[in-house]
Amino acid sequence: MNRHKGLAWANVQAKLEANTEKLWSLKEMERTGGEPDVVDHDKKTGEYIFYDCSAESPKAAEVLLRPRSAGIKERT
């Protein structure tokens, strides 16, 4: 099965290595239990699009995304 039809991994890797802040974001997604995967390539901008493809939301993300009504307040 070819999940990344039309995407050359060498190009994706080169783009990530040239943009370390984006690589950091993907590493953080993995660190918190996410499963980042490249899903598309924007030919206009040259950007690769990643989604979290985990079956369930990571626990760390649930805390960050919980609404204020749950008693979580923003940092000031």
HUURNOR-V98535 format. One record per backbone hydrogen bond with DSSP energy under -0.5 kcal/mol. CO is the residue of the C=O (numbers start at 0). NH is the residue of the N-H. If there is no record, write none. Layout:
BEGIN
CO,NH + CO,NH
END
This chain:
BEGIN
0,2 + 1,4 + 3,6 + 5,7 + 6,8 + 7,10 + 7,11 + 8,12 + 9,13 + 10,14 + 11,15 + 12,16 + 13,17 + 14,18 + 15,18 + 18,21 + 18,22 + 19,23 + 20,24 + 21,25 + 22,26 + 23,27 + 24,28 + 25,29 + 26,30 + 27,31 + 28,33 + 29,32 + 31,59 + 34,52 + 36,50 + 39,48 + 40,42 + 41,45 + 46,41 + 47,49 + 48,38 + 48,39 + 50,36 + 50,52 + 57,61 + 58,62 + 59,63 + 60,64 + 61,65 + 62,65 + 66,69 + 66,71 + 67,70
END
